[in-house]
């Protein structure tokens, strides 16, 4: 999927902007890969939804001419746990497969093309700070959507909530594919395969935003998509700060795992009071700002070492 015009490998793990004298790499390959993944998800999702409709119509006896009953049935289908598990399996495996295929077709080594190299060394506590920042950012966005009255517009997040309350076996599948596989596959594709090329062509800011926009669009949900876009910017920034996808993969996996566990064992977002969401919004915003502050250049000794290792980040 990659063009043969890619620049040769350098000793720096982070893909720095190409020199002015070198030919800039093409970006149509990553957009083609994204379209391929999106079409696969849409077709697969349509097939799964059709199977779900057929099974539920047969189980409940609802007939197609009964528009009211069919509409009610469709609302129930949106919350079917097995349907959401199937969707998570499809999206996570597709992202992983397309990323590996694109990296394998690249003339550059797979580890370098997908930014699997170690990158800058960070102390353990900064990995923890990055994780706290990601989870706090997600919670702040969720509370903001509830306070703004748009939470009811989502279907995918409500479906994931319903799936988290399903049987232990279904929840185990959600945990495996929604955390380990999705966190790895989505980061390898969006921050490894896509963002690496966009940063080389457009620079860090535009490259991060471009990859995050595609990441948000992929979720195809009026609430989940903006939330994913914002988280994608944060994860993309982590990738550029370290020159590797290892930290974003770690953060993505544990963030999803924490979210699913809290959804299963804690109160849902709609059950919390307005004052609780206001407090969560304020506290989580401060935690996110604090995490960015300690991870940015000059944010302590570790941050200074990181800035020296990657002056362009």
Secondary structure, DSSP 8 states (H G I E B T S, - for coil): ---TT-----S-SS-----TTS-----HHHHHHHHHHHHHHHHHHHHHHHHHHHHHHHHH---TT-HHHHHHHHHHHTT-HHHHHHHHHHHHHHHHHHHHHHHHHSSS-HHHHTT-S--S---HHHHHHHHHHHHHHHHHHHHHHHHTT-GGG-SHHHHHHHHHTS-HHHHHHHHIIIIIIHHHHHIIIIIIIIHHHHHHHH-HHHHHHHHHHHHHHHT--TTHHHHHHHHHHHHHHHHHHHTSSHHHHHHHHHHHHHHHHHHHHS--GGGS-HHHHHHHHHHHHHHHHHHHHHHSTTSSHHHHHHHHH-TT-
